[in-house]
Amino acid sequence: MKRTFLCFLVFCFAFSVAGAADLKLVPLDAKLEIINGQVKLTRVGSTITDVITHSCELYSGDLLETLRESKATLVYGDGTTMRLKERTLIEVQPMSIKVFKGKTWYKFTKRGTEFKIETPTLVAGIRGTEFEVAVSSRKKASVSVLAGAVSVNSFAKGKSMLLRPGMATHCEPGCTLVPAYKFNVALKKNEWNSADWQKKSETGTEDLNSLYINHTNLNREYGSDDPRTQDALKKLKDYMKKLEDAKK
């Protein structure tokens, strides 16, 4: 009996190892660009999460989460752009994005109508160019269209709708879409102002605030004794000393 059980365990282990070996990373034609702060990256097929501060390539199934006072963009090969505000969690796929929480903005070019944005309560099909998708901590999801058109469906049974510029809708868990309503387009566009989404490297500046945010986020994730936290603290102290020397 013990021998049979041991053989069973060996078989299960071998099967799991073989399955892991067969897992192939599927690269996406999208690149992550961190505008400010840091992003938690969990590679598909892995349970290990890392905090990154630099741009990197992405693979189908990767999980991304922007940390406090952080923001990032995804730029696709055809020019399609996605922006992520702080504390936003998504999963990337070749023809879809899953938004679990946070606020995201999209500007599509040539990806066509097959691309979808999925949330816990609704799905947005792309028929236009510029729109926002937001998901609250209670899983309430909203879609606001700035330009073009977006087709929206709720997971609960109900009619879908086509949103035009200046119109929005939202959906609570277990509910259908609320009737479309107007929102302030100018205010929403100002919220996603392109000038606020330039990389620090492009402007050639590195401010004290960003260094402080990096250290704070790493300290929360890994603790004060972690080498990454200590390195961030050293950079912060070096920058502060540089500012003090400049005043003398």
N, C-alpha and C positions, 0 to 999 in steps of 0.2 A: 504493500500500500504506500509506504513511504517512498519507495523507488518510483512508483507511478507518479506520485505527486511531484517529486523532484524533476522527473522528465517533463512534466507539464510546465513547471516553472522555467526550465531551460528553453522549452519551445516558445513560451510567451516572450522571454527576454530576446531570443533570436529574432522573433517576428517583429518586435518593437524596434530593434536595432536596424533591421532590414528596411522597415518603414521609414525610419529617420534618414537612412542613407538614400532612399528613393526620392526624398523630398528635394525638389529642384526649385531654386529661387528663380522667379520670373521677373526680369527687370522691367520697369515701367519707363515710358518715354517722358518721365517727369523728374524734375530735380527739386529738392528741398532747399530753400534759401532762408536762412535765419536772419531776420531784419534786426531783431533786438532780443536780448535775453537768451533763453535756452529752450530746448525741446527734448522731451522724453521719447526715445525711440525704442520700440520693441519689435525686433525682426520677426517676420513670419516663421512659425515653427519653433520659436524660442520663448522661454519664460523669463529670460534675462532682459532687464530694462536698463538702458544707458542714457545719461544726460549729455546731450551734444550741444556745441556752440557754433559748429561750422556746417556749411552746406554739404549735402551728400546725395548719392543716388538712392532711389527707392525701389522696393520690390513688392509685387502683388501680395497683399495681406499684411503689410507693415502697419503697426499702430503708432500714431504720432499724437503727442499731447504737449501743447505750449504751456509753459510754467507761468508763474506770477509775473506780471509786467513784461511779458514776452510776446512776440508776434513773428509769424513766418509766412512764406508764400510757397506755393507749388507752381512751377512753370513747366508746361508741357511742350513737346517738340513743335506743335503747330502754333504756339503762342498763347494758347489758353492759359489763363492765370486764376489761381485760387488764393485767397488771403485768409489767414487764421488769426483771430485775436487771442488774448491771453486766456488760459484755462479752457482751451478747446481740445476735444479728443475726437480723432477721426481714424478710420481705416481706409487705406487706399487700395483700389482695384483697377484693372486696365480700363474698364468702361463704367466705373461707378465710384462714388465716395460715400462712406457711411459716417454720418455725423452723430456721435453719441451725446455730446454736450458742447456748448459754446456758440460762438458767432463766426460765420464764414461768408465770404463774398466771392463771386465768380464772374469772370468775363470770358465767354466762349467765342471761338473763331470758326474753326472748321470741324469740330468733333462730331457734329451731326446730332440727330435726335435720339440715338441709342444710349447716350450717356445719361446716367441717373444719379441723383443725390438722394440717399436713403437716410431716414431718421427713425426714431422709435415709433413715431405715429403716422408719418406720411412719406410719400415718395414724390420727388420732383423730376419730371422729364424735360429735357432741354429742347426748347424750340426757339430760344432767343439768345441774348448776349449777356446782359448784366443783371444780377439779382443777388439777394442775400438770403441765407438760410440760418436760422438761429434755433437752438434747442436749450431749454431751461433745465435747471437741476431736477425739476419734477416731470421732465420728458415732454413738456409742451413744445411743439415745433411750429415755426412760422416761416413763411416765404414772402418776400417783398421784391417785386420786379421793378427795376430801374429803367431797363430798355429791352425791347424785343418781347418775347412771350415765353411762359413756362407752364407746362401742364402739371397739375397737382392731383394726387390721389391719396386718400387716407387708407390705412390698413383696415379700419372698421368699414363695414359695408356702407356705401353711400356714393353719390355722384361725384365724378371728377370735375375739375374746372380748369379753364385756361385763363391764366392771369396776364393782363396787359400792363404796360408801363403805368406806374402810379397806383397799382392795386396790390393788395396783400391778403393773405388768409392765414389761419392757424388751426391747430388741432390738438386737443387734449388726449391723453391716453384713453383708449376704448371708445372714443367719440369720432364723429364724422367732421369734415371740414366746416368751419363757420362760413357764412356768406362773404364774398369778397368785399373788401372795404378799402378806402383811400388812405394814403399816408403822405407825409411831407417828403417829396422826392429830393428837393434841394438840401434839406437837413440830412437825409440819409446819404446822399452823395458826399456831403462834407464830412460825414463820419468816416467814410472810406477814401478820403482824399489821397490821391496818388503820391503827393509830396511827402506824406507821412510814412510811406512804405519803401523808401530808399535805404539800401544797405549802408551801414556805417562806413564800410570800406570804400563805398562810392563817394562819400563826402569827405573821406580822409580824416574823420574825427573819431575819438574815443572818449566818452565822457565819464565822469565820476559815477553818475547814476547807474550806467550800464554795468560797470565793474562791481558796484555794490549789489545790484540785483543778481549778478552771476554768483557772487559769493553766498548771498542769502539763500538762493535756490539750491545750490550744492550742499550747503550746510543742512538744509531741511531734508534733502534726499539721502545723504550719505553720512552726515555727522561731522563734527569739527576735526576729528583725527584722520579723516580720509585724505589721501594725497591730492585728490582733485580739489577738495575744499581748501586745503592749505596752499595750493598753487594759486587759486583764485584770490585768497587773502593776501598773498605776497604781491600779486599784481595790483591789488587795490592799495596796499600800503606804499608800493613803489610810485604809483601814480600820485598819491597824496603828497609824498615827499617831493615829487617833481613840481607840483603846484606850489608847495611851500618855498622851495628853492627859487622859483621864478619870481616870488614876491620880494625876495631879499635884494 
